[in-house]
Amino acid sequence: MSQRSGGSDLGPPFPGAGLVYDLAACLRFFTRLPVPPLPDEPAPYGAPDFRTVPRMLPVAGLLIGLPAALVLVLAWEIRLGPFVAAALALVALALITGAMHEDGLADVADGFGGGQTRERSLEIMRDSRIGAYGGTALFLGLALRAAMLATLLDRSGSLAAVSLLFAAALSRTAALLPIALLAPARPGGAGAAVGRPTRATLGIAGGLCVLLALVAAGLGLPLLGLVLALILAPLASYGLSVLARRKIGGQTGDVVGACQQVGEVTVLLALVAATA
């Protein structure tokens, strides 16, 4: 509800305003896209309230992946080759998100790999420099994603694009698990500021992912691969959350980013295996 002129409560400015506000907040938080304030939107540039905002994360993931999917198909259609097309799609994703998830993966690999204590791991993760563990994880993550997109392109250009879109949506939703399961490792960090998703929020986000899987199946993606992706992406995120609890006693934004990257690799791997 919004308070407008004269202090009277006229209700939402349009039907579904809350969902649209949450979608806009997701896009502002997870991308570099210049999303303008919406009519009567409360605190458009404040920290998003993760108790409710992530319910629209699957839709935000689709929108984040859409330019990359278009680049993938266009590069494939003008015969640049599958690996070049896949690499350009990943460039588009990195530009849209500011490579925030890739940065999280590198920081987690460095911190968990090089830190012998909780304090040392957090110190390494906060360091802007990248080490051997982080560089290796970043390279392998990009290489695996490019290779799997190229493999899918060789089988079908349209299915590769749909796979990229579904992976973008499901991986970001699965990455909510550390926020939901773990306390912030740093009391003053970003993880502490945004709050935890409620069960209802997680249920809506999960339900949207299942709906997207059904749509993707209707567009030709193998049902087995979609089911495997829906199971394995959350499992991968859960496993990394367990590791984060053991290594640093909670979650950080870097852990969430690493979960997204691992989840995206897992989704694409499931789809590649099922389309073989």
N, C-alpha and C positions, 0 to 999 in steps of 0.2 A: 504494500500500500504506500502511496506517496502523498505527502501534504503539499497542496498547491495553493494558489492564490486565495487570500482571505482565511487561510488556516483550515479550510474545509477539506475533508477527505473524499476525493472523487473516485478513489479506486485506481487500479492500474491504468496507465494511459492507453493501452491496447491489449487485446487478448494474448496471453502467453508472454507478457512482458518480463516476468521473472526468469523464464527460460532464456529469452533473448539476452537479457542482462548477463546471465551466467555465461552464455556463449561468448559474448563480447569480452567478459572478464578473462575467460580462458585464453582467448586469442591475444589479448594484451599481455598476459602473464607468460605465455609459452612461445610467443613469436616476437619478431621485430615489426610486425605489421602496424601501420598507423590507424588503429581503430578509433574513430571519433566518439565522443560522448553521445549516448542515445537520449531521447526525450525523457526527462524526469528520472534519469538513471542515478541512483544514489552512489556517491563517491566513486566516479568512474576510474579515477587514477589512484585510488587507495589500494592497500593490500587486499587481494581477494579472500573471501571467507570460504575456506575449503570445507566447511561443514556442508555447504550446499552447492557451491560453484561447480565442482567436478562432475555433477550429474550430466553436464553437457559436453564433457571432454571427448567422448566418442565422435560427436558431430564436429567439434573443433579439430580433432585429429583428421577427419575427412577433408576439411577445408585446408588444413596445413599440407596435407599430401596432394591436394588437387593440382597445384602448379607443377609439382615434381612429376606427377603422372602425365600431365600434358607435355612436359619437356621430354619425358621418356618416349611417349608415342611419336611425337614430332621428330625426334632424333632418329627413331627407328624407321619412320616412314621415308625420311630423306636419305636412308641407307648409310648412316654413319657407323653402323655396326652395333652389336649388342653391348659390348663392354663400354664403348664410348657413350652410348645412350644411357646406360645404367649409371656411369660416372657423372654425367651431366645432371641426371635426376637427383643424385645425392648432393651435387653442388647446389641445386635449387633448394633442397630441403635445408641445407646448412645456412644458406642465405636467409631463408624465411625465419628460422629459429635462432639465428645467431650462434649456431653450433653449441647451444647450451647443454644438450644431452651428451654430445660427444665429449665436451669438457668434463662433464660429470663422470663419464666412464673412465677417462684418463686419470682424473684425480683419485677416484676410488681404487683403480689398479695400483697407482703409486702408493697411496696411503695404506691399503691393505697388504700390499706386497712388501713395502719397505719399512713399515712401522712395527716395532716390536711391542709397543705399549699403546694403550688407548690415546694417551696424550700425544705421543709421537705420530701416530696415524693421523689424528686430526690436524696436527701441525703441518704434516706433509700435504694433506688434502687442501689446506688453505693456501699453500705456496703456489704462486702462479706459474712457476717453472714446471716443465714436464720431464719426467725421468724415464728410465728404460722400461719399467713396467707399464707406465702410462702410454708411452709411445708405441709399444708393442700391442697393447690392447686397442688403441685407436686405429692402428694400421689393420689389425686383424678384423676389427669390427667393420671398417669401411670395405675391406677386401671381400669379406663374406657377403655383405649386403650387395655389393656390386656384382659379385659372381652369381649370386642367386637371382638377382633381377635379370642379368644377362641370360641365364639358363631359362628363366621363364619367358623371356622375349623370344628365344629360339623356338619355343613351343607355341606361343601365341602372344602377339603384341597387346591385344585387348585384355587378355587374362593377366598379363604382367602388370598392366596399369591398375586393374581391379585389385590385384594382390598387394600392390604398393599402398593403395588407399586403405584396404582392410588392415594391413600391418600398421599403418600410421595411427589408425583409430584404436585398435586393440592393444598395441604396445603401450600407448599413453594411458589407457585405462588400467592395464595391469600394473603400471608403475605407481598406482595409488596405494598399493598394498603396504609398502614401508611406512607411508604416512598414517595409514589406518592402524597398523599393528604396533608401531614403535614410537616411543617418546623421542623428542628431539635430542640429538647428541650434544648440541650446543644450545643452552637455554635462551641465548640472545640471537640465535640464527634465524634464517628465513623459515625453517621448518617449524619453529615455535610461534612465528607470527601469523601463519595462515590457518592453524587449527587442523582438526582431524575430520575427515568425511564421516557423516553419520551412516548408519546402516541403510537408511532409505536412499541416501545419495549413491552409495555403492550399488544398491539394488537397481536403481534407475540406470546408472552407467553400465552395469553388467547386462541388463535387459536390452539396452540399445545395441550393445556389441552382438548379442545373440540375433537381434533383428537384422543388423548389418550382415551377419554371417548368412542368414536366410536369403537376403537380397543378393549377396555375392554368389551363393549357390545357384540362384535363378539366372545369374549372368554367366554361369559356366564354370566357376571354381569348384573343385571336387569337394563333396560333402565330407569325406574322410579327412582331408587336409584341414578344412575349416574346424571340424570337431577337435582334431589334434591341436590346432592352434589355440582354440578356446580353453583347452586343458593345460597345455604346456607353457603358454606365456605367463599365466598367473603362477604356475609352479616355479618357473624360473625366477620370477620376481620374489616369490616367497623364499626360495632358497637364498637369494642374495640378501633378503631382509634378515634371515637367520644369521648369515655371515656378518652382517652389519651389527647386529646385536652383540655378537661375540667379540668383534674387533673394536668397536667404538661405543658400544652400549646404547645405540639408538640410530636414528636416521638423520640425514642431512639432505640438502638439495642435490648434492653430488650423488648420493645413493639413489635418489629418485631418478636422476638422469641416467645413471648406469642401468637401472632396472628397465627403463624405456629402451635403451640400446640393446640390451640382452633380449628383451621381449620382442623387438622388431626382428632380430636375427632368428629367434625361435619361430615366429610366425612364418617368415619367408621359408625357413628350412622345412617346416611342416607342409607348406604348399608345394614346394619343389619335390619333396618326397612323394606326395600324393599324385602329382601330375606326371611322374616318370613313366 
